[in-house]
Amino acid sequence: MIDLITCNKIINANVEGFADSTRTIVNLLFWLTSVIILLFAVSLAWGCNRGGERILMVIIAILLPYLYLIGYLIYHKILGYPCSD
């Protein structure tokens, strides 16, 4: 969530011309998309790991979901390492 909050602050700092209703809709869509991506990253972290590694990966997926998804894509999909079920 750290990267999502930082991104939202940067977007809101550089936007000057939006009306309040438009800004509210944009914020709602941003947070809705962020929560969906966060849940997807956490479900991948929970499903592809086991033991103590599972808890560590879930914490990483909660804090940095975009980076976890990029790492998942590289490690499991591009390099072809299977999930440890």
Contacts in CASP RR format, 6 or more apart in sequence:
PFRMAT RR
TARGET T0000
AUTHOR 0000-0000-0000
METHOD contacts of the structure
MODEL  1
MIDLITCNKIINANVEGFADSTRTIVNLLFWLTSVIILLFAVSLAWGCNR
GGERILMVIIAILLPYLYLIGYLIYHKILGYPCSD
1 34 0 8 1.000
1 38 0 8 1.000
1 62 0 8 1.000
1 63 0 8 1.000
1 65 0 8 1.000
2 63 0 8 1.000
2 64 0 8 1.000
3 64 0 8 1.000
3 65 0 8 1.000
3 66 0 8 1.000
3 67 0 8 1.000
4 34 0 8 1.000
4 38 0 8 1.000
4 65 0 8 1.000
4 66 0 8 1.000
8 27 0 8 1.000
8 30 0 8 1.000
8 31 0 8 1.000
11 30 0 8 1.000
12 23 0 8 1.000
12 27 0 8 1.000
15 23 0 8 1.000
18 26 0 8 1.000
34 65 0 8 1.000
37 65 0 8 1.000
37 66 0 8 1.000
37 69 0 8 1.000
38 61 0 8 1.000
38 62 0 8 1.000
38 65 0 8 1.000
40 65 0 8 1.000
40 69 0 8 1.000
41 61 0 8 1.000
41 62 0 8 1.000
41 65 0 8 1.000
41 66 0 8 1.000
41 68 0 8 1.000
41 69 0 8 1.000
41 72 0 8 1.000
42 58 0 8 1.000
42 61 0 8 1.000
42 62 0 8 1.000
42 65 0 8 1.000
44 61 0 8 1.000
44 68 0 8 1.000
44 69 0 8 1.000
44 72 0 8 1.000
45 54 0 8 1.000
45 57 0 8 1.000
45 58 0 8 1.000
45 60 0 8 1.000
45 61 0 8 1.000
45 68 0 8 1.000
45 72 0 8 1.000
46 54 0 8 1.000
46 57 0 8 1.000
46 58 0 8 1.000
47 54 0 8 1.000
47 83 0 8 1.000
47 85 0 8 1.000
48 57 0 8 1.000
48 72 0 8 1.000
48 76 0 8 1.000
48 83 0 8 1.000
48 84 0 8 1.000
48 85 0 8 1.000
49 56 0 8 1.000
49 57 0 8 1.000
49 58 0 8 1.000
49 83 0 8 1.000
49 84 0 8 1.000
50 84 0 8 1.000
50 85 0 8 1.000
53 84 0 8 1.000
57 68 0 8 1.000
60 67 0 8 1.000
60 68 0 8 1.000
61 68 0 8 1.000
75 81 0 8 1.000
76 82 0 8 1.000
76 83 0 8 1.000
END
